[in-house]
Each structure stands twice: as structure tokens, then as C-alpha cells.
């Protein structure tokens, strides 16, 4: 299992282990009926990250939102059941970084792990995603 640097960083890395942990985290989302919309999944991811706190990820969302180029981001209320699905999965991804590097992942590393699976198969997890691929998840500010 390999690890590689994230583009533009010598300190942030991604690897097969966190990618596998992200697949395990997202699998129950694919089984949910109805599947969440892209906005619902991103709302739930934000809520789960805020609940998890610094033990799971190094960095805070603050007033930022998670988005992607393909998602017209409209932050809203996160579905409680999806938040509950994602929480343990985030801890699983963080565990791969702790085991390998003795630290939690940065927020960017966490999003890279989730993006690794989500970008290649968004329709597997999202009810409203028409494209075959999704670009990386990024942090941004929502402008109404």
C-alpha cells in the first residue's frame, strides 16, 4: 500500500489505506434509500467533521463549506442518519494517518481521501448527480 504527496504540498499525503477507509465509510451511504443529494452529503460531512473535532482532523471548517466544481452548493440541514453514518468512518480514515504518521490527517488530507472514492463513482452515492465523475472536494465560502 502506497502513500503519495498531495499536489502542491510536501507535508500532506494521501494513500491507499485512507482511500480504502473512505470506501468503507461511504458504502452505507450507497445503501441508503433515498440516496442523499450532493448538498445533503456535503452538509452531513461538514456536520460530522464539526462533531468529530480535532481528534479526527487537524484543522477546522470555521465558516467554510465543502464543495466541488460540479455542485451548486446550497448549505442546509444535514440529514441526521447520514451524519451518523459518516462519523465512525471519519474516525476510520483518521486512524490510518495515526497508525502511519502518529497524527490525525489535515482537513485537506481528509477531503482527499473521501474524494478518491467519491470522484470516480458519484452516482453510486448521490441521488442527484448526473456526471460520471466529480472533481476534488474543496473548501470555500458560500455566497448566497
C-alpha positions in Angstrom: 0.0 0.0 0.0 1.5 3.3 -1.1 1.4 6.9 0.0 1.9 10.0 -2.1 2.1 13.8 -1.7 -1.0 15.8 -2.4 -0.4 18.3 -5.3 1.3 21.4 -4.2 2.3 20.1 -0.7 5.3 18.3 0.7 3.7 17.9 4.1 0.2 16.5 3.2 -0.2 13.0 1.8 -2.8 10.5 0.6 -2.6 6.8 0.5 -4.3 3.5 -0.4 -5.3 2.9 3.3 -7.3 6.1 3.8 -8.9 5.6 0.4 -10.0 2.1 1.4 -11.3 3.6 4.7 -13.3 6.2 2.7 -14.9 3.4 0.7 -15.9 1.7 3.9 -17.3 4.9 5.2 -19.3 5.7 2.0 -20.7 2.1 1.4 -23.6 2.5 3.8 -24.4 5.9 2.1 -24.9 4.0 -1.2 -27.3 1.6 0.6 -29.5 4.4 2.0 -32.8 5.0 0.3 -33.3 7.5 -0.9 -29.6 8.3 -1.6 -28.7 11.7 -0.3 -28.3 14.6 -2.7 -24.8 16.1 -3.2 -25.8 19.0 -0.9 -27.1 16.6 1.8 -24.0 14.5 1.7 -21.7 17.6 2.0 -23.9 19.0 4.8 -23.6 15.7 6.6 -19.9 15.6 6.1 -19.5 19.1 7.4 -21.6 18.3 10.5 -19.7 15.0 11.1 -16.4 16.9 10.9 -17.6 19.6 13.3 -18.8 16.9 15.8 -15.6 14.9 15.5 -13.3 17.8 16.3 -9.5 17.9 16.4 -9.0 14.3 17.4 -10.1 13.2 14.0 -8.9 16.0 11.8 -6.2 18.7 12.2 -7.9 21.9 11.2 -11.4 23.4 11.4 -14.1 24.3 8.8 -14.9 27.5 10.6 -17.2 29.4 8.3 -16.2 27.5 5.2 -18.2 24.9 3.3 -17.1 21.8 1.4 -17.9 22.0 -2.3 -17.0 20.7 -5.7 -17.0 22.3 -9.1 -20.0 20.3 -10.1 -22.1 21.1 -7.1 -24.3 24.2 -6.9 -23.6 24.4 -3.1 -26.6 25.4 -1.0 -25.8 24.6 2.6 -28.7 23.3 4.6 -29.6 21.0 7.4 -27.7 17.7 7.4 -29.7 14.5 7.5 -29.1 13.0 11.0 -28.8 9.5 9.7 -26.1 10.4 7.2 -24.2 12.3 9.8 -24.4 9.1 12.0 -23.1 7.0 9.1 -20.1 9.3 8.4 -18.9 9.9 12.0 -17.3 6.5 12.5 -16.0 6.5 9.0 -14.1 9.7 9.6 -12.5 8.1 12.7 -11.5 5.2 10.5 -9.8 7.4 7.9 -8.1 9.3 10.8 -6.9 6.0 12.2 -4.9 5.3 9.0 -3.0 8.5 9.5 -2.4 7.9 13.2 -1.1 4.4 12.5 1.3 5.6 9.8 2.3 9.1 10.9 1.2 9.3 14.6 -1.1 12.3 13.8 -4.6 13.0 12.5 -5.0 14.0 8.9 -5.3 17.6 7.9 -8.7 18.7 6.7 -7.3 18.7 3.1 -6.0 15.1 3.6 -9.4 14.0 4.9 -11.2 15.5 1.9 -8.6 13.9 -0.5 -9.4 10.5 1.0 -13.1 11.0 0.6 -12.7 12.5 -2.9 -10.7 9.5 -4.0 -13.8 7.3 -4.0 -16.5 9.9 -4.5 -15.0 11.4 -7.6 -14.9 8.1 -9.5 -18.4 6.9 -8.7 -20.6 9.8 -7.6 -23.8 8.3 -8.8 -23.2 5.3 -6.5 -23.7 7.6 -3.5 -25.7 10.6 -4.7 -29.3 10.8 -5.9 -28.9 14.0 -8.0 -25.5 13.6 -9.6 -25.7 13.3 -13.4 -22.0 13.3 -14.3 -19.8 10.2 -14.3 -17.0 11.9 -12.3 -16.7 14.6 -9.6 -13.6 16.8 -9.2 -12.0 17.1 -5.8 -13.8 18.4 -2.7 -12.5 21.8 -1.7 -13.2 24.3 1.0 -14.9 27.6 0.1 -17.2 30.2 1.4 -20.9 30.1 0.4 -22.0 33.3 -1.2 -25.9 33.5 -1.2 
